[in-house]
Amino acid sequence: MKYETTNTVLTFILGVLVLLGVIFALKTINRTRELRSLTSQAMTANTGLIREQAFFNDCFEYSKTHPDISRILQPFETKSASH
């Protein structure tokens, strides 16, 4: 009788641990998918920012030889672009 009760308790604990393992595995899969999606979105945003920065740098370099567009670029100037 004592072994039967111990066996039942241990089987129940094992079942709970298996269920928790499955739940944590599913959460890990979902979070991994979300992370990959966010990483892709971040890379896209960073690529856009890099392109915009390169475009503005080109504009500022062009404005050195064509000062007539300097007034258009003034709102976009930063300390790093003016040096």
FENFEN-V712195 format. One record per run of one state. SS is the DSSP state (helix for helix, strand for strand, loop for the rest). FROM is the first residue (numbers start at 1). LEN is the number of residues. If there is no record, write none. Layout:
BEGIN
ss=SS from=FROM len=LEN
ss=SS from=FROM len=LEN
END
This chain:
BEGIN
ss=loop from=1 len=1
ss=helix from=2 len=64
ss=loop from=66 len=1
ss=helix from=67 len=10
ss=loop from=77 len=2
ss=helix from=79 len=4
ss=loop from=83 len=1
END
